[in-house]
């Protein structure tokens, strides 16, 4: 190899700037986005339970919510930042729709003999925080 030939390990500037991501239209993207939205929703419902692990007080979301960061990172690395942002926005939309539906159902009148209405209101009702 002579000194005038470029080394194979070096990339031109155009090759370095173009990243190649998987297509967001694939079936795996839909599965990952669905899991992300489900993890958001389930974590927020599970977070209504407070737990004590030997002096460490945590809520129920501690088990599943960290996986949302993992899924977001996977989506970002495999499908790109725009696809990851879209996945997070879909998850946010699911949370808003869930909050609206739970609020509407909680505010709707229950049957006269509904035994668990009070428990339902504690779990899904409006607490003034959000």
Buried (B, 14 or more C-beta within 10 A) or exposed (E): EEEEEEEEEEEEEEEEEEEEBBEBEEEBBEEBBBBBBBBBBBBBBBBEEEEEEEEEEEBBBBEBBEEBEEBBEBBBEBBBEEBBEBBBEBBEEBBEEBBEEBBEEBEEEBEEEEEEBEEBBEEBBEEEEE
